[in-house]
Amino acid sequence: MQKINELELAKKLIKFPSITPVDAGIIKFLEKKLKNMGFKSRILEFKEKNFKPVKNLYARLGSKGPNFCFAGHLDVVPPGNMKDWTVNPFRPSIKKGHLIGRGANDMKGSIAAFVSAVSIFLKNNKNFKGSISFLITGDEEGDAINGTKKVVDYLKKKEEKINFCLVGEPTNPNKLGEMIKIGRRGSLTGKLIVNGIQGHVAYPNQANNPSTLIVEILKRLKDIRFDKGTKNFQPTNLEVTRININNNVDNVIPGSAEATFNIRFNNKHSSNSLKKKLNNIFTKICRKKNGKYKIDYKVSGEAFLCRPNNFIYKVQSIIKKNTKIKPKLSTSGGTSDARFIRKISPCLEFGLVGKTMHKIDEAVSLKDLKNLTKIYSEILEEYFK
């Protein structure tokens, strides 16, 4: 087994304009690369009404346990205004020690490091005991309906066991080695509609202004102190993201008012417990003021934590050895596909520096890319030792 060069592979992956949920041939390309390494693979395309179909890849080398899985995504966000880039975002270029291109650090660079690390490991461990697998989606940056979530359901039905999973999302704020994600907060979005009675502003006694109700409700929501945080999580937080009263004249009391809010919550709560708490507030205020409400919730994921154990501490030591930085074990940031994978396997997240992800001239340091490959290969050595 020859070492696969992580930089050359990253360049090839970036050349595919795989803007979510468009595949552009990238899943087939990676499948062929893994098959040449001895992996058996399945391209899984899922469809659901009102959502575009998505191609995903599950590939495995070996049939025995334990099964160590690398997980990530090959879809990218749109490049934005192409004229603002110093290079074509899908014609990767190297400038000042950095590889520039869409997906360089989120997360085609990490996937290139995955594959290169496996080639290094296999070169030194031809008869290792266990399996290595890849769970790769094309739907992480989009709706996340036909991606990892569906792959996890498929693996559960097939009774495919994953014993540990490493997700390659860019976890480091500024320098490689700063942060490992061992969990994520949950995310609950609510769209609230409050209905009153429309009327003339000069006769408020004949109307019921829903703006008064919604302002009172939102103040009550912002005043909630959900918790003080935990050892591993910051405090639960609610932010109002949108307020809308569709009224184009100044002498009419509106009939309805809308607001959207999002809660990022820790593992002291579930989405159901939060819904119950919020619904009680809506009901009490609207009943008191003779208003009515409608609430629609969307749950992006529940809070979860992969509790630190000896292996996670070993990973922490491997990263420190290679970067001279002891990474913080964190649950900060938004959601990731780890929220689906954790249902079938313990997992952690560690990848590149995310300073330029989703930005113009997204870039990855060549030194970081090489170092990440080394870290991943040493993690495999430690896991199968």
C-alpha positions in Angstrom: 0.0 0.0 0.0 1.5 3.3 -1.1 0.9 6.5 0.9 -1.8 8.6 -0.7 -0.8 12.3 -0.8 -3.3 14.3 1.2 -2.6 17.5 -0.7 -3.0 16.0 -4.1 -6.2 14.3 -3.1 -7.6 17.5 -1.5 -7.0 19.3 -4.8 -8.9 16.7 -6.7 -11.8 16.8 -4.3 -12.0 20.6 -4.5 -12.3 20.5 -8.3 -15.7 18.9 -8.0 -18.4 21.7 -7.8 -20.4 19.6 -5.2 -22.6 22.5 -4.0 -25.2 20.8 -1.8 -27.1 18.7 -2.7 -25.4 18.4 -6.2 -23.0 15.4 -6.3 -21.1 16.4 -9.4 -19.5 12.9 -9.5 -17.5 13.3 -6.3 -19.0 10.4 -4.4 -18.2 8.0 -7.3 -14.7 9.4 -7.4 -14.0 8.7 -3.7 -15.7 5.3 -3.9 -13.2 4.3 -6.7 -10.3 5.6 -4.6 -11.4 3.5 -1.6 -12.0 0.4 -3.7 -8.4 0.6 -4.9 -7.4 0.5 -1.2 -9.5 -2.7 -0.7 -12.7 -1.2 0.7 -16.1 -2.6 0.0 -18.5 0.2 -0.6 -22.2 1.1 -1.1 -23.4 4.3 -2.7 -26.7 5.1 -0.9 -29.0 7.5 -2.6 -32.0 8.6 -0.6 -35.1 10.5 -1.7 -37.9 12.1 0.2 -40.8 14.2 -0.9 -40.1 17.9 -1.2 -36.4 17.4 -0.9 -33.8 16.7 -3.6 -32.2 13.2 -3.7 -28.7 12.9 -2.2 -25.9 10.4 -2.7 -24.0 9.1 0.3 -21.2 6.6 0.6 -20.5 3.9 3.2 -17.3 2.0 2.7 -15.7 -0.6 4.9 -12.4 -2.4 5.0 -12.6 -5.7 7.0 -15.5 -7.5 8.4 -14.6 -8.0 12.1 -14.8 -5.7 15.0 -14.0 -3.2 16.3 -15.0 -0.9 13.5 -13.4 2.5 13.5 -15.3 5.0 11.3 -14.3 8.3 9.7 -17.3 10.5 9.0 -17.7 13.7 7.0 -19.3 15.4 4.1 -18.2 16.3 0.5 -20.9 18.9 -0.2 -20.0 22.5 0.1 -21.8 25.8 0.4 -22.1 28.1 -2.7 -19.0 30.2 -3.4 -20.8 33.5 -3.4 -19.6 36.2 -5.9 -16.9 34.4 -7.9 -15.4 37.8 -8.7 -14.5 38.3 -5.0 -12.3 35.2 -5.0 -8.6 35.6 -5.9 -8.8 32.1 -7.5 -11.5 30.1 -9.1 -13.0 28.3 -6.0 -13.2 25.0 -7.9 -9.7 25.3 -9.4 -7.6 25.0 -6.2 -4.4 27.0 -6.0 -1.6 27.3 -3.5 -0.6 30.7 -2.2 1.7 31.5 0.7 1.6 28.0 2.1 -2.1 27.6 1.9 -4.4 25.6 -0.4 -7.3 27.9 -1.5 -10.6 26.5 -2.8 -14.2 25.9 -1.7 -14.3 23.1 0.8 -10.6 23.4 1.6 -11.3 23.1 5.4 -15.0 22.4 5.4 -14.4 19.6 4.8 -12.7 18.2 1.8 -9.3 18.8 3.3 -10.2 16.6 6.3 -11.5 13.8 4.1 -8.2 13.9 2.1 -6.4 13.6 5.4 -8.7 10.6 6.4 -7.8 8.7 3.3 -4.1 9.5 3.5 -4.0 8.5 7.1 -5.6 5.2 6.3 -3.0 4.5 3.6 -0.2 5.2 6.1 -1.8 2.9 8.7 -2.4 0.0 6.2 1.2 0.3 5.0 2.4 -0.5 8.5 -0.5 -2.7 9.7 -1.4 -5.1 6.9 -3.1 -7.6 9.2 -4.7 -5.4 11.9 -7.6 -6.8 13.8 -10.8 -5.0 13.1 -12.3 -2.7 10.4 -12.0 0.8 9.1 -15.0 2.5 7.5 -16.0 5.8 5.9 -19.4 7.4 6.3 -19.5 10.2 3.8 -22.6 12.4 2.9 -23.5 15.0 0.4 -26.2 16.7 2.5 -24.5 18.2 5.6 -24.6 21.8 4.4 -28.2 21.5 3.3 -31.4 20.1 4.7 -29.7 17.1 6.3 -32.7 15.0 5.5 -31.3 12.5 2.9 -27.8 12.4 4.2 -26.2 11.0 7.4 -29.5 10.7 9.1 -30.7 8.2 6.5 -27.4 6.4 6.4 -27.5 5.9 10.1 -31.0 4.4 9.8 -29.8 2.2 7.0 -26.9 0.9 9.1 -29.2 0.2 12.0 -31.5 -1.9 9.8 -28.5 -3.8 8.5 -27.1 -4.2 12.0 -23.9 -2.7 10.9 -21.8 -2.0 14.0 -19.6 1.1 14.4 -17.6 1.0 17.6 -16.1 4.5 17.4 -16.5 7.4 15.0 -14.3 10.4 14.3 -16.0 13.3 12.5 -13.7 15.6 10.6 -15.5 18.9 10.9 -13.2 22.0 11.4 -13.2 22.2 15.2 -10.3 24.6 15.8 -11.0 28.3 16.0 -7.5 29.7 15.2 -4.8 27.0 15.5 -4.7 23.3 14.8 -4.9 21.5 18.1 -7.0 23.9 20.1 -10.3 22.0 20.3 -11.9 18.6 20.2 -15.7 18.4 20.2 -17.1 15.7 22.5 -20.7 16.7 22.2 -23.0 19.4 20.8 -25.9 21.5 22.2 -29.4 20.8 21.0 -31.2 23.2 18.7 -34.9 24.0 18.9 -36.5 26.7 16.6 -40.0 28.0 17.3 -42.2 30.0 14.9 -44.9 31.7 17.0 -48.1 33.3 15.6 -50.2 35.3 18.0 -53.7 36.2 16.8 -55.7 39.1 18.3 -58.6 41.2 16.8 -58.0 43.7 14.1 -59.5 47.1 14.5 -59.2 50.9 14.2 -56.4 52.5 16.3 -58.9 55.1 17.5 -61.1 52.4 19.0 -58.7 50.1 20.8 -61.5 48.8 23.1 -63.0 47.2 20.0 -59.8 45.4 19.1 -57.1 43.2 20.7 -53.6 44.1 19.6 -51.5 40.9 19.1 -48.3 43.0 19.1 -48.8 43.7 22.8 -49.2 40.0 23.5 -46.1 39.0 21.4 -43.9 41.6 23.0 -44.9 40.4 26.5 -44.3 36.8 25.5 -40.9 37.5 24.0 -39.8 39.5 27.1 -40.9 36.6 29.2 -38.9 34.2 27.0 -35.8 36.3 27.2 -36.1 36.6 31.0 -36.0 32.8 31.4 -32.8 31.5 33.1 -32.9 27.9 31.9 -29.8 26.8 33.8 -26.3 27.8 34.8 -24.6 25.4 32.5 -22.8 22.2 33.4 -19.2 21.0 33.5 -19.3 20.3 29.8 -21.9 22.7 28.5 -22.4 26.4 28.5 -25.8 27.7 29.8 -28.9 27.2 27.6 -29.7 30.3 25.6 -32.7 31.6 23.7 -32.4 34.3 20.9 -35.3 36.0 19.1 -34.3 35.9 15.4 -37.3 37.5 13.7 -40.4 39.6 14.5 -42.9 40.4 11.9 -46.2 42.3 11.9 -47.7 42.4 8.4 -49.4 45.7 8.5 -48.9 48.4 5.8 -51.0 51.2 7.4 -50.7 53.2 10.5 -54.4 53.5 11.6 -55.1 49.8 11.8 -54.5 47.5 14.8 -53.1 44.3 13.2 -54.9 41.0 13.6 -51.8 38.9 14.0 -48.1 39.1 14.9 -45.2 36.5 14.3 -41.9 35.8 15.9 -39.2 33.2 15.4 -36.7 32.2 18.1 -34.0 29.6 18.5 -32.8 27.8 21.7 -29.4 26.2 21.9 -29.7 23.9 24.9 -27.5 21.6 27.0 -28.1 18.1 28.2 -30.1 19.3 31.2 -33.1 19.6 28.8 -34.7 17.8 25.9 -36.6 19.4 23.1 -39.8 18.0 24.6 -39.2 19.4 28.0 -38.5 22.8 26.5 -41.6 22.7 24.4 -43.8 22.0 27.4 -42.2 24.9 29.3 -42.7 27.3 26.5 -46.3 26.2 25.7 -47.3 26.9 29.3 -46.0 30.4 29.0 -47.9 31.0 25.7 -51.1 29.6 27.1 -51.1 31.6 30.3 -50.4 34.9 28.6 -52.8 34.5 25.7 -55.6 33.2 28.0 -55.1 36.2 30.3 -55.2 38.7 27.4 -57.9 36.8 25.3 -55.5 36.1 22.5 -54.8 32.9 20.6 -51.5 31.4 19.5 -50.1 28.8 17.1 -46.5 27.4 17.5 -44.5 25.3 15.1 -41.3 23.8 16.3 -38.3 22.4 14.4 -35.7 20.3 16.2 -32.3 20.1 14.5 -30.9 17.9 17.1 -30.9 17.0 20.8 -28.0 17.8 23.1 -25.5 14.9 23.5 -22.2 14.2 25.2 -19.6 11.6 24.5 -18.2 11.3 28.0 -14.4 11.5 28.1 -12.7 8.1 28.5 -9.2 6.7 28.2 -9.2 6.7 24.4 -10.4 10.3 24.2 -7.6 11.3 26.6 -5.2 9.4 24.3 -6.4 11.3 21.3 -5.9 14.5 23.3 -2.3 13.4 23.9 -1.7 12.6 20.3 -2.9 16.0 19.2 -0.8 17.7 21.8 2.3 15.8 20.8 1.9 16.9 17.2 0.7 20.5 17.6 2.3 21.4 21.0 -1.2 22.5 22.1 -3.4 20.6 24.6 -6.9 20.6 23.0 -9.9 21.7 25.0 -12.7 19.2 25.2 -15.7 21.3 24.1 -19.3 21.2 23.2 -19.5 24.7 21.7 -20.6 25.7 18.2 -23.6 24.7 16.1 -24.9 21.3 15.1 -23.1 18.7 13.1 -23.8 15.2 11.7 -22.4 13.8 14.9 -25.9 14.4 16.3 -27.1 11.5 14.1 -24.0 9.2 14.4 -24.0 9.3 18.2 -27.2 7.3 18.1 -25.2 4.3 16.9 -21.7 5.0 18.1 -19.6 7.1 20.5 -17.9 9.8 18.6 -15.7 12.9 18.7 -15.0 15.7 16.2 -11.6 16.9 15.3 -10.6 18.6 12.0 -8.9 21.7 10.6 -9.0 25.4 11.5 -12.4 26.9 10.7 -11.5 30.6 10.4 -12.2 30.7 6.6 -15.0 28.1 6.3 -17.9 29.4 4.2 -15.9 32.5 3.4 -14.4 33.9 0.2 -10.9 32.4 -0.4 -11.5 29.5 2.0 -8.1 28.1 2.7 -6.2 25.5 4.6 -2.6 25.6 5.7 -0.4 23.0 4.0 1.4 22.4 7.3 -2.0 21.8 9.1 -3.2 19.4 6.4 0.0 17.4 6.7 -0.1 17.5 10.5 -3.8 16.4 10.6 -3.0 13.4 8.4 -0.3 12.4 10.9 -2.7 12.9 13.8 -5.4 10.7 12.2 -2.9 7.9 11.4 -1.6 7.9 15.0 -5.2 7.8 16.3 -5.7 4.6 14.2 -2.5 3.2 15.6 -3.7 3.9 19.1 -7.2 2.5 18.5 -6.0 -0.8 17.1 -3.0 -1.2 19.3 
